[in-house]
Amino acid sequence: YSSAERRPERAAEARDRVLKQMADNGFITPEQLQSSRDAVLQVVAGGVANSDAPYFVDMVKDHLLDRFSEEELLSQGFRVYTTLDADLVRAANAAISLGLENVDRQLKARYALWAKQGRAAQAQVAMLVLDPHTGEIKSLVGGRNYGLSQLNRVLSRRQPGSVFKPIVYAAALDNAVEGVAPIVTPATTIVDEPTKFMFDNQEYAPNNYGEEFRGTVTLRDALTSSLNVATVKLAELIGYDRVVGVAREFGITGNLMPTPAVALGAYEMTPLEVAGAYTVFANSGVRAEPNFMDRLVNAEGVSLEQTRPKLRNAIDPRVIYQVDSILQDVINHGTGATVRRLGFTGPAAGKT
């Protein structure tokens, strides 16, 4: 039960106090003050409280303040309908709580060292859950503790790292569709070995995780095992400009440069951009623009804003079919196999 259900008299006192402040500051009339005080206090259940999704609520507020003044929002009785799913909000909060416990445990040894150096050592987090067919954001978490930091990290630019790699492979496989040489397939081989790449008179020498190299590998194996050097070699083979161009089609708008580092996700983008790009993988090559508003209705029931899915073709579905097949391998026996070890058995594709 909420506090309003347990102690309705206190809820009424709090309501009346706020109403008086609104009247004193001219946001409502004396008549509105009295009618609101006379209204029977009702508790509405089943929704999502601000405390459940505060970062999401801030996004909605910012969106509304772009159109209306605070006075209008407080006085005109708007009803705001969003895309949020209450069950998925609760699931996201629970998953993040468990996940951070695990991360904190792994970093505990480092905490001691960082504490001596006077550095903050707490990991941060962002989670975004959306429907890839409509772009509707169903759940969003922008940090581990809204009370301590209101920065919404879903909108913060960071290096995406290896989650960018599937776009490199999509660009390479798309050559066959576009009739651009060289033509590659998931069975094309590449040599994974220590390599120095020269670009703009500068040397770039990426390493693999754990400094392990596999020798001759197929493109399927290279992405399944997230091999850095093999991925940069592939980007060099098809051209870094080609990688950037396909990334733009996926909806990545950040500052991408056609360099070897682009293949390994070295250029910053927001988690929202990345999630929007991944709708292409989950939607047979069609990009769905992320959105969080369903509709806005005024006090008279007139719709002031109605969101429709914004969809566009980003890449040939045959290319996505091949990439998705590899990303299923990532989950089944590649770098994302922990998903299976934890007991998840449903069909899935993904990237660490």
Secondary structure, DSSP 8 states (H G I E B T S, - for coil): --HHHH-HHHHHHHHHHHHHHHHHTTSS-HHHHHHHHHS------SS--TTTSHHHHHHHHHHHHTTS-HHHHHHS--EEEE---HHHHHHHHHHHHHHHHHHHHHHHHHHHHHHHTT--------EEEE-TTT-BEEEEE--S-TTT----GGGS-B--GGGGHHHHHHHHHHHHHHT-SS---TT-EEEES---EEETTEEE----GGG---EEEEHHHHHHTT-HHHHHHHHHHH-HHHHHHHHHHTT--S---SSGGGGGT-S-B-HHHHHHHHHHHHTTTEEE--B-EEEEE-TTS-EEEE----EEE-S-HHHHHHHHHHHHHHHHHSTTTHHHHTT--S------
